[in-house]
Amino acid sequence: MTKSNDWQLQPGIQMSAETAGEVAKIACALKSLSAYATLMLEQEDDSDELQQMVQSGMEAMNRIFKV
């Protein structure tokens, strides 16, 4: 099982350590976007598209990494 910093791959997911490191950077960005989107959702009533985009990214990340 490949591990990149604190990100551990889900069982059955295979990728090089270098690729896992790059994907982990994307995962961190998605987590940051998720936090930002949560704050924006609290302030805006019409943000369904943003919420769906963030949720889609988080689901993709969860398919690759254990969270």
KOLGU-4560 file (N, C-alpha, C; in nm, 3 decimals, padded with zeros to 5 digits):
<recs>
<n_xx: 00.085 n_yy: -00.118 n_zz: 00.000 ca_xx: 00.000 ca_yy: 00.000 ca_zz: 00.000 c_xx: 00.089 c_yy: 00.124 c_zz: 00.000 mol: A seq: 1 type: MET>
<n_xx: 00.070 n_yy: 00.214 n_zz: -00.094 ca_xx: 00.149 ca_yy: 00.336 ca_zz: -00.104 c_xx: 00.096 c_yy: 00.441 c_zz: -00.007 mol: A seq: 2 type: THR>
<n_xx: 00.188 n_yy: 00.511 n_zz: 00.058 ca_xx: 00.149 ca_yy: 00.616 ca_zz: 00.151 c_xx: 00.221 c_yy: 00.744 c_zz: 00.112 mol: A seq: 3 type: LYS>
<n_xx: 00.149 n_yy: 00.855 n_zz: 00.107 ca_xx: 00.209 ca_yy: 00.983 ca_zz: 00.074 c_xx: 00.180 c_yy: 01.079 c_zz: 00.188 mol: A seq: 4 type: SER>
<n_xx: 00.284 n_yy: 01.116 n_zz: 00.263 ca_xx: 00.268 ca_yy: 01.198 ca_zz: 00.382 c_xx: 00.165 c_yy: 01.134 c_zz: 00.473 mol: A seq: 5 type: ASN>
<n_xx: 00.054 n_yy: 01.201 n_zz: 00.498 ca_xx: -00.049 ca_yy: 01.145 ca_zz: 00.584 c_xx: -00.163 c_yy: 01.083 c_zz: 00.506 mol: A seq: 6 type: ASP>
<n_xx: -00.152 n_yy: 01.079 n_zz: 00.376 ca_xx: -00.258 ca_yy: 01.022 ca_zz: 00.291 c_xx: -00.227 c_yy: 00.876 c_zz: 00.264 mol: A seq: 7 type: TRP>
<n_xx: -00.321 n_yy: 00.789 n_zz: 00.299 ca_xx: -00.301 ca_yy: 00.646 ca_zz: 00.277 c_xx: -00.401 c_yy: 00.600 c_zz: 00.172 mol: A seq: 8 type: GLN>
<n_xx: -00.353 n_yy: 00.526 n_zz: 00.073 ca_xx: -00.440 ca_yy: 00.480 ca_zz: -00.035 c_xx: -00.539 c_yy: 00.374 c_zz: 00.014 mol: A seq: 9 type: LEU>
<n_xx: -00.655 n_yy: 00.373 n_zz: -00.047 ca_xx: -00.754 ca_yy: 00.270 ca_zz: -00.019 c_xx: -00.698 c_yy: 00.136 c_zz: -00.064 mol: A seq: 10 type: GLN>
<n_xx: -00.741 n_yy: 00.026 n_zz: 00.000 ca_xx: -00.696 ca_yy: -00.107 ca_zz: -00.045 c_xx: -00.732 c_yy: -00.127 c_zz: -00.193 mol: A seq: 11 type: PRO>
<n_xx: -00.639 n_yy: -00.184 n_zz: -00.268 ca_xx: -00.661 ca_yy: -00.212 ca_zz: -00.409 c_xx: -00.622 c_yy: -00.098 c_zz: -00.502 mol: A seq: 12 type: GLY>
<n_xx: -00.595 n_yy: 00.021 n_zz: -00.449 ca_xx: -00.552 ca_yy: 00.134 ca_zz: -00.532 c_xx: -00.400 c_yy: 00.127 c_zz: -00.544 mol: A seq: 13 type: ILE>
<n_xx: -00.351 n_yy: 00.123 n_zz: -00.668 ca_xx: -00.208 ca_yy: 00.112 ca_zz: -00.694 c_xx: -00.162 c_yy: 00.235 c_zz: -00.774 mol: A seq: 14 type: GLN>
<n_xx: -00.057 n_yy: 00.300 n_zz: -00.724 ca_xx: 00.008 ca_yy: 00.408 ca_zz: -00.798 c_xx: 00.144 c_yy: 00.431 c_zz: -00.737 mol: A seq: 15 type: MET>
<n_xx: 00.231 n_yy: 00.490 n_zz: -00.814 ca_xx: 00.367 ca_yy: 00.517 ca_zz: -00.765 c_xx: 00.361 c_yy: 00.621 c_zz: -00.653 mol: A seq: 16 type: SER>
<n_xx: 00.466 n_yy: 00.623 n_zz: -00.573 ca_xx: 00.473 ca_yy: 00.720 ca_zz: -00.463 c_xx: 00.471 c_yy: 00.863 c_zz: -00.518 mol: A seq: 17 type: ALA>
<n_xx: 00.537 n_yy: 00.884 n_zz: -00.632 ca_xx: 00.539 ca_yy: 01.017 ca_zz: -00.693 c_xx: 00.398 c_yy: 01.060 c_zz: -00.735 mol: A seq: 18 type: GLU>
<n_xx: 00.326 n_yy: 00.969 n_zz: -00.801 ca_xx: 00.190 ca_yy: 01.000 ca_zz: -00.843 c_xx: 00.100 c_yy: 01.021 c_zz: -00.722 mol: A seq: 19 type: THR>
<n_xx: 00.115 n_yy: 00.935 n_zz: -00.621 ca_xx: 00.034 ca_yy: 00.948 ca_zz: -00.499 c_xx: 00.060 c_yy: 01.083 c_zz: -00.434 mol: A seq: 20 type: ALA>
<n_xx: 00.185 n_yy: 01.129 n_zz: -00.435 ca_xx: 00.217 ca_yy: 01.260 ca_zz: -00.379 c_xx: 00.146 c_yy: 01.373 c_zz: -00.452 mol: A seq: 21 type: GLY>
<n_xx: 00.143 n_yy: 01.364 n_zz: -00.585 ca_xx: 00.076 ca_yy: 01.467 ca_zz: -00.665 c_xx: -00.076 c_yy: 01.462 c_zz: -00.643 mol: A seq: 22 type: GLU>
<n_xx: -00.131 n_yy: 01.342 n_zz: -00.638 ca_xx: -00.275 ca_yy: 01.328 ca_zz: -00.614 c_xx: -00.310 c_yy: 01.378 c_zz: -00.474 mol: A seq: 23 type: VAL>
<n_xx: -00.221 n_yy: 01.354 n_zz: -00.377 ca_xx: -00.244 ca_yy: 01.402 ca_zz: -00.241 c_xx: -00.250 c_yy: 01.555 c_zz: -00.238 mol: A seq: 24 type: ALA>
<n_xx: -00.168 n_yy: 01.621 n_zz: -00.320 ca_xx: -00.174 ca_yy: 01.768 ca_zz: -00.328 c_xx: -00.313 c_yy: 01.812 c_zz: -00.377 mol: A seq: 25 type: LYS>
<n_xx: -00.365 n_yy: 01.740 n_zz: -00.476 ca_xx: -00.498 ca_yy: 01.771 ca_zz: -00.527 c_xx: -00.602 c_yy: 01.747 c_zz: -00.419 mol: A seq: 26 type: ILE>
<n_xx: -00.586 n_yy: 01.638 n_zz: -00.344 ca_xx: -00.679 ca_yy: 01.607 ca_zz: -00.236 c_xx: -00.678 c_yy: 01.717 c_zz: -00.130 mol: A seq: 27 type: ALA>
<n_xx: -00.561 n_yy: 01.768 n_zz: -00.097 ca_xx: -00.552 ca_yy: 01.878 ca_zz: 00.000 c_xx: -00.624 c_yy: 02.002 c_zz: -00.053 mol: A seq: 28 type: CYS>
<n_xx: -00.606 n_yy: 02.029 n_zz: -00.181 ca_xx: -00.673 ca_yy: 02.144 ca_zz: -00.241 c_xx: -00.824 c_yy: 02.126 c_zz: -00.235 mol: A seq: 29 type: ALA>
<n_xx: -00.871 n_yy: 02.004 n_zz: -00.261 ca_xx: -01.015 ca_yy: 01.977 ca_zz: -00.254 c_xx: -01.068 c_yy: 01.995 c_zz: -00.112 mol: A seq: 30 type: LEU>
<n_xx: -00.991 n_yy: 01.952 n_zz: -00.014 ca_xx: -01.034 ca_yy: 01.970 ca_zz: 00.125 c_xx: -01.042 c_yy: 02.119 c_zz: 00.158 mol: A seq: 31 type: LYS>
<n_xx: -00.946 n_yy: 02.197 n_zz: 00.108 ca_xx: -00.950 ca_yy: 02.341 ca_zz: 00.130 c_xx: -01.070 c_yy: 02.402 c_zz: 00.060 mol: A seq: 32 type: SER>
<n_xx: -01.096 n_yy: 02.358 n_zz: -00.062 ca_xx: -01.212 ca_yy: 02.407 ca_zz: -00.136 c_xx: -01.341 c_yy: 02.370 c_zz: -00.063 mol: A seq: 33 type: LEU>
<n_xx: -01.344 n_yy: 02.252 n_zz: -00.005 ca_xx: -01.461 ca_yy: 02.208 ca_zz: 00.070 c_xx: -01.487 c_yy: 02.299 c_zz: 00.189 mol: A seq: 34 type: SER>
<n_xx: -01.380 n_yy: 02.333 n_zz: 00.261 ca_xx: -01.395 ca_yy: 02.424 ca_zz: 00.376 c_xx: -01.443 c_yy: 02.561 c_zz: 00.331 mol: A seq: 35 type: ALA>
<n_xx: -01.385 n_yy: 02.611 n_zz: 00.223 ca_xx: -01.426 ca_yy: 02.741 ca_zz: 00.168 c_xx: -01.572 c_yy: 02.736 c_zz: 00.123 mol: A seq: 36 type: TYR>
<n_xx: -01.608 n_yy: 02.629 n_zz: 00.051 ca_xx: -01.745 ca_yy: 02.617 ca_zz: 00.001 c_xx: -01.845 c_yy: 02.610 c_zz: 00.117 mol: A seq: 37 type: ALA>
<n_xx: -01.807 n_yy: 02.542 n_zz: 00.225 ca_xx: -01.896 ca_yy: 02.534 ca_zz: 00.341 c_xx: -01.923 c_yy: 02.673 c_zz: 00.396 mol: A seq: 38 type: THR>
<n_xx: -01.818 n_yy: 02.754 n_zz: 00.406 ca_xx: -01.836 ca_yy: 02.892 ca_zz: 00.453 c_xx: -01.925 c_yy: 02.972 c_zz: 00.358 mol: A seq: 39 type: LEU>
<n_xx: -01.902 n_yy: 02.953 n_zz: 00.227 ca_xx: -01.982 ca_yy: 03.026 ca_zz: 00.128 c_xx: -02.128 c_yy: 02.981 c_zz: 00.131 mol: A seq: 40 type: MET>
<n_xx: -02.150 n_yy: 02.851 n_zz: 00.152 ca_xx: -02.286 ca_yy: 02.799 ca_zz: 00.154 c_xx: -02.365 c_yy: 02.858 c_zz: 00.270 mol: A seq: 41 type: LEU>
<n_xx: -02.297 n_yy: 02.886 n_zz: 00.379 ca_xx: -02.364 ca_yy: 02.946 ca_zz: 00.495 c_xx: -02.406 c_yy: 03.090 c_zz: 00.465 mol: A seq: 42 type: GLU>
<n_xx: -02.338 n_yy: 03.155 n_zz: 00.370 ca_xx: -02.365 ca_yy: 03.295 ca_zz: 00.340 c_xx: -02.452 c_yy: 03.314 c_zz: 00.217 mol: A seq: 43 type: GLN>
<n_xx: -02.459 n_yy: 03.215 n_zz: 00.129 ca_xx: -02.533 ca_yy: 03.228 ca_zz: 00.004 c_xx: -02.640 c_yy: 03.122 c_zz: -00.006 mol: A seq: 44 type: GLU>
<n_xx: -02.757 n_yy: 03.160 n_zz: -00.054 ca_xx: -02.866 ca_yy: 03.066 ca_zz: -00.069 c_xx: -02.864 c_yy: 02.994 c_zz: -00.204 mol: A seq: 45 type: ASP>
<n_xx: -02.802 n_yy: 03.054 n_zz: -00.305 ca_xx: -02.806 ca_yy: 02.998 ca_zz: -00.441 c_xx: -02.669 c_yy: 02.945 c_zz: -00.482 mol: A seq: 46 type: ASP>
<n_xx: -02.625 n_yy: 02.838 n_zz: -00.416 ca_xx: -02.492 ca_yy: 02.786 ca_zz: -00.447 c_xx: -02.494 c_yy: 02.634 c_zz: -00.467 mol: A seq: 47 type: SER>
<n_xx: -02.601 n_yy: 02.580 n_zz: -00.523 ca_xx: -02.613 ca_yy: 02.437 ca_zz: -00.545 c_xx: -02.504 c_yy: 02.384 c_zz: -00.638 mol: A seq: 48 type: ASP>
<n_xx: -02.469 n_yy: 02.460 n_zz: -00.741 ca_xx: -02.367 ca_yy: 02.415 ca_zz: -00.836 c_xx: -02.231 c_yy: 02.400 c_zz: -00.767 mol: A seq: 49 type: GLU>
<n_xx: -02.195 n_yy: 02.496 n_zz: -00.683 ca_xx: -02.069 ca_yy: 02.489 ca_zz: -00.609 c_xx: -02.070 c_yy: 02.369 c_zz: -00.515 mol: A seq: 50 type: LEU>
<n_xx: -02.180 n_yy: 02.349 n_zz: -00.447 ca_xx: -02.190 ca_yy: 02.237 ca_zz: -00.354 c_xx: -02.176 c_yy: 02.103 c_zz: -00.427 mol: A seq: 51 type: GLN>
<n_xx: -02.239 n_yy: 02.089 n_zz: -00.542 ca_xx: -02.231 ca_yy: 01.965 ca_zz: -00.619 c_xx: -02.088 c_yy: 01.942 c_zz: -00.669 mol: A seq: 52 type: GLN>
<n_xx: -02.021 n_yy: 02.048 n_zz: -00.713 ca_xx: -01.884 ca_yy: 02.035 ca_zz: -00.762 c_xx: -01.791 c_yy: 01.988 c_zz: -00.650 mol: A seq: 53 type: MET>
<n_xx: -01.804 n_yy: 02.049 n_zz: -00.534 ca_xx: -01.719 ca_yy: 02.011 ca_zz: -00.420 c_xx: -01.750 c_yy: 01.869 c_zz: -00.376 mol: A seq: 54 type: VAL>
<n_xx: -01.877 n_yy: 01.834 n_zz: -00.369 ca_xx: -01.915 ca_yy: 01.699 ca_zz: -00.328 c_xx: -01.860 c_yy: 01.594 c_zz: -00.424 mol: A seq: 55 type: GLN>
<n_xx: -01.865 n_yy: 01.623 n_zz: -00.552 ca_xx: -01.812 ca_yy: 01.531 ca_zz: -00.653 c_xx: -01.661 c_yy: 01.511 c_zz: -00.634 mol: A seq: 56 type: SER>
<n_xx: -01.590 n_yy: 01.617 n_zz: -00.609 ca_xx: -01.446 ca_yy: 01.608 ca_zz: -00.585 c_xx: -01.414 c_yy: 01.531 c_zz: -00.459 mol: A seq: 57 type: GLY>
<n_xx: -01.491 n_yy: 01.553 n_zz: -00.353 ca_xx: -01.468 ca_yy: 01.482 ca_zz: -00.228 c_xx: -01.497 c_yy: 01.333 c_zz: -00.243 mol: A seq: 58 type: MET>
<n_xx: -01.600 n_yy: 01.298 n_zz: -00.319 ca_xx: -01.631 ca_yy: 01.157 ca_zz: -00.342 c_xx: -01.519 c_yy: 01.090 c_zz: -00.421 mol: A seq: 59 type: GLU>
<n_xx: -01.465 n_yy: 01.159 n_zz: -00.519 ca_xx: -01.353 ca_yy: 01.105 ca_zz: -00.597 c_xx: -01.232 c_yy: 01.082 c_zz: -00.507 mol: A seq: 60 type: ALA>
<n_xx: -01.204 n_yy: 01.178 n_zz: -00.421 ca_xx: -01.091 ca_yy: 01.165 ca_zz: -00.329 c_xx: -01.112 c_yy: 01.046 c_zz: -00.235 mol: A seq: 61 type: MET>
<n_xx: -01.234 n_yy: 01.028 n_zz: -00.186 ca_xx: -01.262 ca_yy: 00.918 ca_zz: -00.094 c_xx: -01.250 c_yy: 00.782 c_zz: -00.162 mol: A seq: 62 type: ASN>
<n_xx: -01.268 n_yy: 00.777 n_zz: -00.294 ca_xx: -01.250 ca_yy: 00.650 ca_zz: -00.364 c_xx: -01.103 c_yy: 00.612 c_zz: -00.374 mol: A seq: 63 type: ARG>
<n_xx: -01.014 n_yy: 00.710 n_zz: -00.364 ca_xx: -00.871 ca_yy: 00.685 ca_zz: -00.378 c_xx: -00.802 c_yy: 00.673 c_zz: -00.242 mol: A seq: 64 type: ILE>
<n_xx: -00.834 n_yy: 00.764 n_zz: -00.150 ca_xx: -00.765 ca_yy: 00.769 ca_zz: -00.022 c_xx: -00.858 c_yy: 00.732 c_zz: 00.093 mol: A seq: 65 type: PHE>
<n_xx: -00.799 n_yy: 00.675 n_zz: 00.198 ca_xx: -00.871 ca_yy: 00.657 ca_zz: 00.324 c_xx: -00.878 c_yy: 00.792 c_zz: 00.392 mol: A seq: 66 type: LYS>
<n_xx: -00.992 n_yy: 00.831 n_zz: 00.437 ca_xx: -01.007 ca_yy: 00.960 ca_zz: 00.503 c_xx: -01.047 c_yy: 00.942 c_zz: 00.646 mol: A seq: 67 type: VAL>
</recs>
